[in-house]
Amino acid sequence: MEIELDPPNGITGFPLGMPAEELKAEAGRLGRIKVSDEGSSARFRYMKVLALHEQFEIVFHLEDGRTLASAEVWTPAPAPRRSLSASAAPTSSAPLPGNCSGSSRRWA
């Protein structure tokens, strides 16, 4: 699986602004998902969707509970160098910019 950060648009298959129901369906194709604060009665409700894959996990943040606002991609520490095509491979698990404002990186 290959994931590409595409600032400021989102990440592969998950554009910023994606509706919650579409996001959950797509995230479910990656593996198991966990949804936090779904269906909250609060006027401004935050929702978090965690997609768990055997090689990585993605945390999706829906600030309004309806659309994707940001995402974090996590890999186990240490990340295998061969899995990164970018020259600056991280040596520990660290979130990539959640708002996708960082440089573009690809995971294979």
C-alpha positions as CSV (number, residue, x, y, z in Angstrom):
1,M,0.0,0.0,0.0
2,E,1.3,3.5,-0.9
3,I,0.2,6.6,1.0
4,E,1.1,10.1,-0.3
5,L,0.7,13.3,1.6
6,D,-0.7,16.0,-0.6
7,P,-0.6,19.3,1.3
8,P,-3.0,21.1,1.5
9,N,-5.4,18.7,-0.1
10,G,-5.2,15.6,2.3
11,I,-3.6,12.2,1.8
12,T,-4.1,9.4,-0.7
13,G,-7.9,8.5,-0.8
14,F,-8.8,10.9,2.0
15,P,-9.2,14.5,0.8
16,L,-9.7,17.2,3.4
17,G,-13.5,18.0,3.7
18,M,-14.4,14.3,3.0
19,P,-17.8,13.5,4.6
20,A,-17.7,11.3,7.7
21,E,-19.7,8.4,6.3
22,E,-17.4,8.2,3.2
23,L,-14.3,8.4,5.4
24,K,-15.4,5.6,7.6
25,A,-16.2,3.4,4.7
26,E,-12.8,4.0,3.0
27,A,-10.9,3.7,6.3
28,G,-12.7,0.3,6.8
29,R,-11.1,-0.9,3.6
30,L,-7.6,-0.3,5.2
31,G,-8.4,-2.5,8.2
32,R,-10.1,-2.3,11.5
33,I,-11.5,1.1,12.5
34,K,-12.4,2.7,15.9
35,V,-14.6,5.7,16.0
36,S,-14.6,8.1,19.0
37,D,-17.4,10.5,19.9
38,E,-19.7,9.5,17.1
39,G,-23.2,10.8,17.4
40,S,-22.5,13.3,20.2
41,S,-25.4,15.6,20.9
42,A,-23.1,18.6,21.4
43,R,-23.6,21.4,18.9
44,F,-19.9,21.4,17.9
45,R,-18.9,17.8,18.1
46,Y,-15.4,16.5,17.5
47,M,-15.1,13.0,16.0
48,K,-11.9,10.9,15.7
49,V,-11.6,7.9,13.4
50,L,-8.6,5.5,13.9
51,A,-7.8,3.2,11.0
52,L,-5.5,0.3,12.0
53,H,-3.5,-1.4,9.3
54,E,-0.7,-4.0,9.9
55,Q,1.9,-1.6,8.6
56,F,0.6,1.8,9.8
57,E,-2.3,3.6,11.4
58,I,-4.1,6.8,10.4
59,V,-5.9,9.1,12.9
60,F,-8.6,11.2,11.2
61,H,-9.9,14.3,12.9
62,L,-13.3,15.6,12.1
63,E,-13.5,18.8,14.1
64,D,-17.2,19.4,13.3
65,G,-18.1,15.7,13.4
66,R,-19.1,15.8,9.7
67,T,-16.0,16.4,7.5
68,L,-12.3,15.5,7.6
69,A,-10.2,18.4,9.0
70,S,-6.8,16.7,9.5
71,A,-5.0,13.4,9.5
72,E,-2.0,11.8,11.2
73,V,-0.1,8.9,9.7
74,W,1.9,6.7,12.2
75,T,4.3,3.9,11.5
76,P,5.9,1.6,14.1
77,A,9.3,2.6,15.5
78,P,11.7,2.3,13.9
79,A,10.2,2.6,10.5
80,P,11.9,0.4,7.9
81,R,14.0,2.5,5.6
82,R,12.9,0.5,2.6
83,S,9.3,1.5,3.2
84,L,10.0,5.2,2.6
85,S,10.8,6.6,-0.8
86,A,11.5,10.1,0.6
87,S,15.2,10.6,1.4
88,A,14.6,11.8,5.0
89,A,13.3,8.7,6.7
90,P,12.2,9.2,10.3
91,T,14.0,7.0,12.8
92,S,11.2,6.9,15.4
93,S,7.4,7.0,15.3
94,A,6.2,10.5,15.0
95,P,3.1,12.0,13.5
96,L,3.3,13.7,10.2
97,P,1.7,17.1,10.1
98,G,-1.9,16.5,11.0
99,N,-3.1,19.4,8.8
100,C,-1.1,18.1,5.8
101,S,0.8,21.4,5.7
102,G,4.2,19.6,5.6
103,S,6.2,18.4,2.7
104,S,5.0,15.5,0.6
105,R,6.2,12.1,1.7
106,R,5.3,8.6,0.3
107,W,5.0,5.3,2.2
108,A,5.1,2.1,0.2
